[in-house]
């Protein structure tokens, strides 16, 4: 995931960055022979976009690339779980069966001091979509929801 910056006006300018050291996921991928492998790999490679979209929508922040400034809130997160679920179970059984799951572990850091202000873990499930939904679509929807959850934390600062 690439670093991004987000800002909005409040008592001070708040900037949030989705930071990564280039290895933003510790979640295991499905076996390369699994039919979900390519979609899961693509969803993880593109995880910054849905996360920051959820962040923008819920916190009202503007996402921009760049290093955070001294009045910044920095989000450092790593994807810890990525389970594509079962498309067949979602289609045939429904009611949450075969749901796709994504989990993150992260922290919110003061950009000026480097002090950790909050640590969090969050997991979301998505399981309802027409004809069982695509693996990538549901994983990205969960990442967007997690971005919205983190936005609620940012509003506290």
Secondary structure by P-SEA (a helix, b strand, c coil): ccbbbbbbbcccbbbbbbcccccccccccccccccaaaaaaaaaaaaaaaaaaaaaaacbbbbbbccccccbbbbbbbbcbbbbcccccccccccccbbbbbbbbbcccccccccccccbbbbbbbccccccccaaaaaaaaaaaaaaaaaaaaaac
